[in-house]
Amino acid sequence: MKFPFSKIFKIQSKSIPAEAKKQLGKCFPNAKNIEWEIKNDICEAIFYLNDIEHIAKISRNGILLEYKKNLWLDELPDNIKVAGNSFGEIMNGIVIYKGKEIIYELIVRNEKLDRFENIYNQNAELLNSVLL
Protein backbone atom coordinates (compact mmCIF):
# COMPACT_ATOMS: atom_id res chain seq x y z
CA MET A 1 0.00 0.00 0.00
CA LYS A 2 1.27 3.48 -0.84
CA PHE A 3 1.19 6.38 1.59
CA PRO A 4 0.96 9.46 -0.64
CA PHE A 5 0.83 11.98 2.22
CA SER A 6 3.82 10.63 4.12
CA LYS A 7 6.26 12.39 1.79
CA ILE A 8 4.41 15.68 2.20
CA PHE A 9 4.59 15.50 5.99
CA LYS A 10 8.25 14.46 5.98
CA ILE A 11 9.12 17.37 3.70
CA GLN A 12 7.09 19.72 5.91
CA SER A 13 8.88 18.69 9.10
CA LYS A 14 12.30 18.97 7.48
CA SER A 15 11.53 22.43 6.13
CA ILE A 16 11.18 24.04 9.58
CA PRO A 17 14.21 26.33 9.95
CA ALA A 18 16.71 25.44 12.67
CA GLU A 19 16.44 28.98 14.07
CA ALA A 20 12.70 28.54 14.71
CA LYS A 21 13.23 25.18 16.40
CA LYS A 22 16.04 26.63 18.53
CA GLN A 23 13.85 29.56 19.65
CA LEU A 24 11.03 27.22 20.64
CA GLY A 25 13.46 25.19 22.73
CA LYS A 26 14.81 28.35 24.35
CA CYS A 27 11.39 29.81 25.20
CA PHE A 28 9.66 26.53 26.05
CA PRO A 29 12.35 24.04 27.07
CA ASN A 30 9.87 21.50 28.48
CA ALA A 31 7.54 21.47 25.44
CA LYS A 32 6.09 18.04 24.62
CA ASN A 33 4.42 16.55 21.53
CA ILE A 34 5.54 19.37 19.23
CA GLU A 35 3.85 19.58 15.83
CA TRP A 36 5.06 22.12 13.29
CA GLU A 37 3.36 23.85 10.38
CA ILE A 38 4.34 26.73 8.17
CA LYS A 39 1.53 29.20 7.49
CA ASN A 40 2.10 32.37 5.49
CA ASP A 41 5.86 32.01 5.94
CA ILE A 42 5.49 31.81 9.76
CA CYS A 43 6.50 28.68 11.66
CA GLU A 44 3.72 27.58 13.97
CA ALA A 45 4.38 25.05 16.73
CA ILE A 46 1.54 23.35 18.60
CA PHE A 47 2.75 21.73 21.80
CA TYR A 48 1.96 20.92 25.41
CA LEU A 49 3.44 22.26 28.64
CA ASN A 50 2.13 20.81 31.91
CA ASP A 51 -0.71 19.15 29.94
CA ILE A 52 -1.89 22.53 28.58
CA GLU A 53 -1.97 23.21 24.84
CA HIS A 54 0.11 26.11 23.55
CA ILE A 55 0.64 27.54 20.08
CA ALA A 56 3.73 29.58 19.23
CA LYS A 57 4.31 31.59 16.08
CA ILE A 58 7.97 32.02 15.24
CA SER A 59 9.56 33.74 12.26
CA ARG A 60 11.87 31.72 10.02
CA ASN A 61 14.83 33.57 11.53
CA GLY A 62 13.87 32.61 15.09
CA ILE A 63 11.88 35.55 16.48
CA LEU A 64 8.98 34.61 18.76
CA LEU A 65 6.09 36.64 17.34
CA GLU A 66 3.30 35.47 19.62
CA TYR A 67 2.10 32.53 21.62
CA LYS A 68 -1.25 31.34 22.89
CA LYS A 69 -2.11 29.29 25.92
CA ASN A 70 -5.40 27.60 26.71
CA LEU A 71 -6.59 28.63 30.17
CA TRP A 72 -8.69 26.98 32.80
CA LEU A 73 -11.54 29.35 33.60
CA ASP A 74 -10.19 29.91 37.11
CA GLU A 75 -6.92 31.15 35.56
CA LEU A 76 -8.63 34.12 33.90
CA PRO A 77 -7.95 37.47 35.57
CA ASP A 78 -10.93 38.75 37.55
CA ASN A 79 -11.53 41.75 35.28
CA ILE A 80 -11.65 39.46 32.22
CA LYS A 81 -14.08 37.08 33.98
CA VAL A 82 -16.36 39.97 34.90
CA ALA A 83 -16.33 41.30 31.32
CA GLY A 84 -16.97 37.87 29.81
CA ASN A 85 -19.69 36.93 32.30
CA SER A 86 -21.50 40.21 31.64
CA PHE A 87 -21.89 39.00 28.05
CA GLY A 88 -22.88 35.41 28.91
CA GLU A 89 -21.38 32.13 30.12
CA ILE A 90 -17.66 31.75 29.49
CA MET A 91 -17.06 28.44 27.74
CA ASN A 92 -13.33 28.69 26.97
CA GLY A 93 -10.44 31.09 27.49
CA ILE A 94 -7.13 31.67 25.74
CA VAL A 95 -4.42 34.17 26.57
CA ILE A 96 -2.38 35.56 23.66
CA TYR A 97 1.02 37.16 24.20
CA LYS A 98 2.22 39.44 21.38
CA GLY A 99 5.37 41.17 22.51
CA LYS A 100 4.31 43.24 25.52
CA GLU A 101 0.63 43.08 24.59
CA ILE A 102 -1.67 40.57 26.32
CA ILE A 103 -5.01 39.69 24.74
CA TYR A 104 -7.74 37.36 25.96
CA GLU A 105 -9.91 35.37 23.58
CA LEU A 106 -13.09 34.02 25.16
CA ILE A 107 -15.80 31.81 23.76
CA VAL A 108 -18.97 33.05 25.43
CA ARG A 109 -22.49 31.66 25.18
CA ASN A 110 -25.48 33.98 25.65
CA GLU A 111 -28.94 33.12 27.01
CA LYS A 112 -30.10 32.11 23.50
CA LEU A 113 -27.15 29.65 23.37
CA ASP A 114 -25.47 31.68 20.61
CA ARG A 115 -21.71 31.42 20.87
CA PHE A 116 -19.42 34.40 20.38
CA GLU A 117 -15.68 34.83 20.16
CA ASN A 118 -14.90 37.90 22.22
CA ILE A 119 -11.47 39.52 22.23
CA TYR A 120 -10.47 41.64 25.24
CA ASN A 121 -7.34 43.61 26.05
CA GLN A 122 -5.78 43.19 29.48
CA ASN A 123 -7.93 46.07 30.77
CA ALA A 124 -11.04 44.02 29.88
CA GLU A 125 -12.04 46.35 27.04
CA LEU A 126 -13.91 44.47 24.32
CA LEU A 127 -11.88 44.75 21.11
CA ASN A 128 -13.97 42.48 18.89
CA SER A 129 -16.96 40.15 19.07
CA VAL A 130 -17.87 37.62 16.38
CA LEU A 131 -20.84 35.27 16.28
CA LEU A 132 -19.60 31.72 15.73
FIDO-841837 format. One record per residue (C-alpha): residue number from 1; residue in three letters; x, y, z. Coordinates in nm, 2 decimals, always signed. Example, Ala and Ser with C-alpha at 12.3 -4.5 7.8 and 13.67 -1.06 7.14 Angstrom:
<lummis>
<lummi><pos>1</pos><code>ALA</code><X>+1.23</X><Y>-0.45</Y><Z>+0.78</Z></lummi>
<lummi><pos>2</pos><code>SER</code><X>+1.37</X><Y>-0.11</Y><Z>+0.71</Z></lummi>
</lummis>
This chain:
<lummis>
<lummi><pos>1</pos><code>MET</code><X>+0.00</X><Y>+0.00</Y><Z>+0.00</Z></lummi>
<lummi><pos>2</pos><code>LYS</code><X>+0.13</X><Y>+0.35</Y><Z>-0.08</Z></lummi>
<lummi><pos>3</pos><code>PHE</code><X>+0.12</X><Y>+0.64</Y><Z>+0.16</Z></lummi>
<lummi><pos>4</pos><code>PRO</code><X>+0.10</X><Y>+0.95</Y><Z>-0.06</Z></lummi>
<lummi><pos>5</pos><code>PHE</code><X>+0.08</X><Y>+1.20</Y><Z>+0.22</Z></lummi>
<lummi><pos>6</pos><code>SER</code><X>+0.38</X><Y>+1.06</Y><Z>+0.41</Z></lummi>
<lummi><pos>7</pos><code>LYS</code><X>+0.63</X><Y>+1.24</Y><Z>+0.18</Z></lummi>
<lummi><pos>8</pos><code>ILE</code><X>+0.44</X><Y>+1.57</Y><Z>+0.22</Z></lummi>
<lummi><pos>9</pos><code>PHE</code><X>+0.46</X><Y>+1.55</Y><Z>+0.60</Z></lummi>
<lummi><pos>10</pos><code>LYS</code><X>+0.83</X><Y>+1.45</Y><Z>+0.60</Z></lummi>
<lummi><pos>11</pos><code>ILE</code><X>+0.91</X><Y>+1.74</Y><Z>+0.37</Z></lummi>
<lummi><pos>12</pos><code>GLN</code><X>+0.71</X><Y>+1.97</Y><Z>+0.59</Z></lummi>
<lummi><pos>13</pos><code>SER</code><X>+0.89</X><Y>+1.87</Y><Z>+0.91</Z></lummi>
<lummi><pos>14</pos><code>LYS</code><X>+1.23</X><Y>+1.90</Y><Z>+0.75</Z></lummi>
<lummi><pos>15</pos><code>SER</code><X>+1.15</X><Y>+2.24</Y><Z>+0.61</Z></lummi>
<lummi><pos>16</pos><code>ILE</code><X>+1.12</X><Y>+2.40</Y><Z>+0.96</Z></lummi>
<lummi><pos>17</pos><code>PRO</code><X>+1.42</X><Y>+2.63</Y><Z>+0.99</Z></lummi>
<lummi><pos>18</pos><code>ALA</code><X>+1.67</X><Y>+2.54</Y><Z>+1.27</Z></lummi>
<lummi><pos>19</pos><code>GLU</code><X>+1.64</X><Y>+2.90</Y><Z>+1.41</Z></lummi>
<lummi><pos>20</pos><code>ALA</code><X>+1.27</X><Y>+2.85</Y><Z>+1.47</Z></lummi>
<lummi><pos>21</pos><code>LYS</code><X>+1.32</X><Y>+2.52</Y><Z>+1.64</Z></lummi>
<lummi><pos>22</pos><code>LYS</code><X>+1.60</X><Y>+2.66</Y><Z>+1.85</Z></lummi>
<lummi><pos>23</pos><code>GLN</code><X>+1.39</X><Y>+2.96</Y><Z>+1.96</Z></lummi>
<lummi><pos>24</pos><code>LEU</code><X>+1.10</X><Y>+2.72</Y><Z>+2.06</Z></lummi>
<lummi><pos>25</pos><code>GLY</code><X>+1.35</X><Y>+2.52</Y><Z>+2.27</Z></lummi>
<lummi><pos>26</pos><code>LYS</code><X>+1.48</X><Y>+2.83</Y><Z>+2.43</Z></lummi>
<lummi><pos>27</pos><code>CYS</code><X>+1.14</X><Y>+2.98</Y><Z>+2.52</Z></lummi>
<lummi><pos>28</pos><code>PHE</code><X>+0.97</X><Y>+2.65</Y><Z>+2.60</Z></lummi>
<lummi><pos>29</pos><code>PRO</code><X>+1.24</X><Y>+2.40</Y><Z>+2.71</Z></lummi>
<lummi><pos>30</pos><code>ASN</code><X>+0.99</X><Y>+2.15</Y><Z>+2.85</Z></lummi>
<lummi><pos>31</pos><code>ALA</code><X>+0.75</X><Y>+2.15</Y><Z>+2.54</Z></lummi>
<lummi><pos>32</pos><code>LYS</code><X>+0.61</X><Y>+1.80</Y><Z>+2.46</Z></lummi>
<lummi><pos>33</pos><code>ASN</code><X>+0.44</X><Y>+1.66</Y><Z>+2.15</Z></lummi>
<lummi><pos>34</pos><code>ILE</code><X>+0.55</X><Y>+1.94</Y><Z>+1.92</Z></lummi>
<lummi><pos>35</pos><code>GLU</code><X>+0.39</X><Y>+1.96</Y><Z>+1.58</Z></lummi>
<lummi><pos>36</pos><code>TRP</code><X>+0.51</X><Y>+2.21</Y><Z>+1.33</Z></lummi>
<lummi><pos>37</pos><code>GLU</code><X>+0.34</X><Y>+2.38</Y><Z>+1.04</Z></lummi>
<lummi><pos>38</pos><code>ILE</code><X>+0.43</X><Y>+2.67</Y><Z>+0.82</Z></lummi>
<lummi><pos>39</pos><code>LYS</code><X>+0.15</X><Y>+2.92</Y><Z>+0.75</Z></lummi>
<lummi><pos>40</pos><code>ASN</code><X>+0.21</X><Y>+3.24</Y><Z>+0.55</Z></lummi>
<lummi><pos>41</pos><code>ASP</code><X>+0.59</X><Y>+3.20</Y><Z>+0.59</Z></lummi>
<lummi><pos>42</pos><code>ILE</code><X>+0.55</X><Y>+3.18</Y><Z>+0.98</Z></lummi>
<lummi><pos>43</pos><code>CYS</code><X>+0.65</X><Y>+2.87</Y><Z>+1.17</Z></lummi>
<lummi><pos>44</pos><code>GLU</code><X>+0.37</X><Y>+2.76</Y><Z>+1.40</Z></lummi>
<lummi><pos>45</pos><code>ALA</code><X>+0.44</X><Y>+2.50</Y><Z>+1.67</Z></lummi>
<lummi><pos>46</pos><code>ILE</code><X>+0.15</X><Y>+2.34</Y><Z>+1.86</Z></lummi>
<lummi><pos>47</pos><code>PHE</code><X>+0.28</X><Y>+2.17</Y><Z>+2.18</Z></lummi>
<lummi><pos>48</pos><code>TYR</code><X>+0.20</X><Y>+2.09</Y><Z>+2.54</Z></lummi>
<lummi><pos>49</pos><code>LEU</code><X>+0.34</X><Y>+2.23</Y><Z>+2.86</Z></lummi>
<lummi><pos>50</pos><code>ASN</code><X>+0.21</X><Y>+2.08</Y><Z>+3.19</Z></lummi>
<lummi><pos>51</pos><code>ASP</code><X>-0.07</X><Y>+1.92</Y><Z>+2.99</Z></lummi>
<lummi><pos>52</pos><code>ILE</code><X>-0.19</X><Y>+2.25</Y><Z>+2.86</Z></lummi>
<lummi><pos>53</pos><code>GLU</code><X>-0.20</X><Y>+2.32</Y><Z>+2.48</Z></lummi>
<lummi><pos>54</pos><code>HIS</code><X>+0.01</X><Y>+2.61</Y><Z>+2.36</Z></lummi>
<lummi><pos>55</pos><code>ILE</code><X>+0.06</X><Y>+2.75</Y><Z>+2.01</Z></lummi>
<lummi><pos>56</pos><code>ALA</code><X>+0.37</X><Y>+2.96</Y><Z>+1.92</Z></lummi>
<lummi><pos>57</pos><code>LYS</code><X>+0.43</X><Y>+3.16</Y><Z>+1.61</Z></lummi>
<lummi><pos>58</pos><code>ILE</code><X>+0.80</X><Y>+3.20</Y><Z>+1.52</Z></lummi>
<lummi><pos>59</pos><code>SER</code><X>+0.96</X><Y>+3.37</Y><Z>+1.23</Z></lummi>
<lummi><pos>60</pos><code>ARG</code><X>+1.19</X><Y>+3.17</Y><Z>+1.00</Z></lummi>
<lummi><pos>61</pos><code>ASN</code><X>+1.48</X><Y>+3.36</Y><Z>+1.15</Z></lummi>
<lummi><pos>62</pos><code>GLY</code><X>+1.39</X><Y>+3.26</Y><Z>+1.51</Z></lummi>
<lummi><pos>63</pos><code>ILE</code><X>+1.19</X><Y>+3.55</Y><Z>+1.65</Z></lummi>
<lummi><pos>64</pos><code>LEU</code><X>+0.90</X><Y>+3.46</Y><Z>+1.88</Z></lummi>
<lummi><pos>65</pos><code>LEU</code><X>+0.61</X><Y>+3.66</Y><Z>+1.73</Z></lummi>
<lummi><pos>66</pos><code>GLU</code><X>+0.33</X><Y>+3.55</Y><Z>+1.96</Z></lummi>
<lummi><pos>67</pos><code>TYR</code><X>+0.21</X><Y>+3.25</Y><Z>+2.16</Z></lummi>
<lummi><pos>68</pos><code>LYS</code><X>-0.12</X><Y>+3.13</Y><Z>+2.29</Z></lummi>
<lummi><pos>69</pos><code>LYS</code><X>-0.21</X><Y>+2.93</Y><Z>+2.59</Z></lummi>
<lummi><pos>70</pos><code>ASN</code><X>-0.54</X><Y>+2.76</Y><Z>+2.67</Z></lummi>
<lummi><pos>71</pos><code>LEU</code><X>-0.66</X><Y>+2.86</Y><Z>+3.02</Z></lummi>
<lummi><pos>72</pos><code>TRP</code><X>-0.87</X><Y>+2.70</Y><Z>+3.28</Z></lummi>
<lummi><pos>73</pos><code>LEU</code><X>-1.15</X><Y>+2.93</Y><Z>+3.36</Z></lummi>
<lummi><pos>74</pos><code>ASP</code><X>-1.02</X><Y>+2.99</Y><Z>+3.71</Z></lummi>
<lummi><pos>75</pos><code>GLU</code><X>-0.69</X><Y>+3.12</Y><Z>+3.56</Z></lummi>
<lummi><pos>76</pos><code>LEU</code><X>-0.86</X><Y>+3.41</Y><Z>+3.39</Z></lummi>
<lummi><pos>77</pos><code>PRO</code><X>-0.79</X><Y>+3.75</Y><Z>+3.56</Z></lummi>
<lummi><pos>78</pos><code>ASP</code><X>-1.09</X><Y>+3.87</Y><Z>+3.76</Z></lummi>
<lummi><pos>79</pos><code>ASN</code><X>-1.15</X><Y>+4.17</Y><Z>+3.53</Z></lummi>
<lummi><pos>80</pos><code>ILE</code><X>-1.17</X><Y>+3.95</Y><Z>+3.22</Z></lummi>
<lummi><pos>81</pos><code>LYS</code><X>-1.41</X><Y>+3.71</Y><Z>+3.40</Z></lummi>
<lummi><pos>82</pos><code>VAL</code><X>-1.64</X><Y>+4.00</Y><Z>+3.49</Z></lummi>
<lummi><pos>83</pos><code>ALA</code><X>-1.63</X><Y>+4.13</Y><Z>+3.13</Z></lummi>
<lummi><pos>84</pos><code>GLY</code><X>-1.70</X><Y>+3.79</Y><Z>+2.98</Z></lummi>
<lummi><pos>85</pos><code>ASN</code><X>-1.97</X><Y>+3.69</Y><Z>+3.23</Z></lummi>
<lummi><pos>86</pos><code>SER</code><X>-2.15</X><Y>+4.02</Y><Z>+3.16</Z></lummi>
<lummi><pos>87</pos><code>PHE</code><X>-2.19</X><Y>+3.90</Y><Z>+2.80</Z></lummi>
<lummi><pos>88</pos><code>GLY</code><X>-2.29</X><Y>+3.54</Y><Z>+2.89</Z></lummi>
<lummi><pos>89</pos><code>GLU</code><X>-2.14</X><Y>+3.21</Y><Z>+3.01</Z></lummi>
<lummi><pos>90</pos><code>ILE</code><X>-1.77</X><Y>+3.18</Y><Z>+2.95</Z></lummi>
<lummi><pos>91</pos><code>MET</code><X>-1.71</X><Y>+2.84</Y><Z>+2.77</Z></lummi>
<lummi><pos>92</pos><code>ASN</code><X>-1.33</X><Y>+2.87</Y><Z>+2.70</Z></lummi>
<lummi><pos>93</pos><code>GLY</code><X>-1.04</X><Y>+3.11</Y><Z>+2.75</Z></lummi>
<lummi><pos>94</pos><code>ILE</code><X>-0.71</X><Y>+3.17</Y><Z>+2.57</Z></lummi>
<lummi><pos>95</pos><code>VAL</code><X>-0.44</X><Y>+3.42</Y><Z>+2.66</Z></lummi>
<lummi><pos>96</pos><code>ILE</code><X>-0.24</X><Y>+3.56</Y><Z>+2.37</Z></lummi>
<lummi><pos>97</pos><code>TYR</code><X>+0.10</X><Y>+3.72</Y><Z>+2.42</Z></lummi>
<lummi><pos>98</pos><code>LYS</code><X>+0.22</X><Y>+3.94</Y><Z>+2.14</Z></lummi>
<lummi><pos>99</pos><code>GLY</code><X>+0.54</X><Y>+4.12</Y><Z>+2.25</Z></lummi>
<lummi><pos>100</pos><code>LYS</code><X>+0.43</X><Y>+4.32</Y><Z>+2.55</Z></lummi>
<lummi><pos>101</pos><code>GLU</code><X>+0.06</X><Y>+4.31</Y><Z>+2.46</Z></lummi>
<lummi><pos>102</pos><code>ILE</code><X>-0.17</X><Y>+4.06</Y><Z>+2.63</Z></lummi>
<lummi><pos>103</pos><code>ILE</code><X>-0.50</X><Y>+3.97</Y><Z>+2.47</Z></lummi>
<lummi><pos>104</pos><code>TYR</code><X>-0.77</X><Y>+3.74</Y><Z>+2.60</Z></lummi>
<lummi><pos>105</pos><code>GLU</code><X>-0.99</X><Y>+3.54</Y><Z>+2.36</Z></lummi>
<lummi><pos>106</pos><code>LEU</code><X>-1.31</X><Y>+3.40</Y><Z>+2.52</Z></lummi>
<lummi><pos>107</pos><code>ILE</code><X>-1.58</X><Y>+3.18</Y><Z>+2.38</Z></lummi>
<lummi><pos>108</pos><code>VAL</code><X>-1.90</X><Y>+3.31</Y><Z>+2.54</Z></lummi>
<lummi><pos>109</pos><code>ARG</code><X>-2.25</X><Y>+3.17</Y><Z>+2.52</Z></lummi>
<lummi><pos>110</pos><code>ASN</code><X>-2.55</X><Y>+3.40</Y><Z>+2.57</Z></lummi>
<lummi><pos>111</pos><code>GLU</code><X>-2.89</X><Y>+3.31</Y><Z>+2.70</Z></lummi>
<lummi><pos>112</pos><code>LYS</code><X>-3.01</X><Y>+3.21</Y><Z>+2.35</Z></lummi>
<lummi><pos>113</pos><code>LEU</code><X>-2.72</X><Y>+2.97</Y><Z>+2.34</Z></lummi>
<lummi><pos>114</pos><code>ASP</code><X>-2.55</X><Y>+3.17</Y><Z>+2.06</Z></lummi>
<lummi><pos>115</pos><code>ARG</code><X>-2.17</X><Y>+3.14</Y><Z>+2.09</Z></lummi>
<lummi><pos>116</pos><code>PHE</code><X>-1.94</X><Y>+3.44</Y><Z>+2.04</Z></lummi>
<lummi><pos>117</pos><code>GLU</code><X>-1.57</X><Y>+3.48</Y><Z>+2.02</Z></lummi>
<lummi><pos>118</pos><code>ASN</code><X>-1.49</X><Y>+3.79</Y><Z>+2.22</Z></lummi>
<lummi><pos>119</pos><code>ILE</code><X>-1.15</X><Y>+3.95</Y><Z>+2.22</Z></lummi>
<lummi><pos>120</pos><code>TYR</code><X>-1.05</X><Y>+4.16</Y><Z>+2.52</Z></lummi>
<lummi><pos>121</pos><code>ASN</code><X>-0.73</X><Y>+4.36</Y><Z>+2.60</Z></lummi>
<lummi><pos>122</pos><code>GLN</code><X>-0.58</X><Y>+4.32</Y><Z>+2.95</Z></lummi>
<lummi><pos>123</pos><code>ASN</code><X>-0.79</X><Y>+4.61</Y><Z>+3.08</Z></lummi>
<lummi><pos>124</pos><code>ALA</code><X>-1.10</X><Y>+4.40</Y><Z>+2.99</Z></lummi>
<lummi><pos>125</pos><code>GLU</code><X>-1.20</X><Y>+4.63</Y><Z>+2.70</Z></lummi>
<lummi><pos>126</pos><code>LEU</code><X>-1.39</X><Y>+4.45</Y><Z>+2.43</Z></lummi>
<lummi><pos>127</pos><code>LEU</code><X>-1.19</X><Y>+4.47</Y><Z>+2.11</Z></lummi>
<lummi><pos>128</pos><code>ASN</code><X>-1.40</X><Y>+4.25</Y><Z>+1.89</Z></lummi>
<lummi><pos>129</pos><code>SER</code><X>-1.70</X><Y>+4.02</Y><Z>+1.91</Z></lummi>
<lummi><pos>130</pos><code>VAL</code><X>-1.79</X><Y>+3.76</Y><Z>+1.64</Z></lummi>
<lummi><pos>131</pos><code>LEU</code><X>-2.08</X><Y>+3.53</Y><Z>+1.63</Z></lummi>
<lummi><pos>132</pos><code>LEU</code><X>-1.96</X><Y>+3.17</Y><Z>+1.57</Z></lummi>
</lummis>
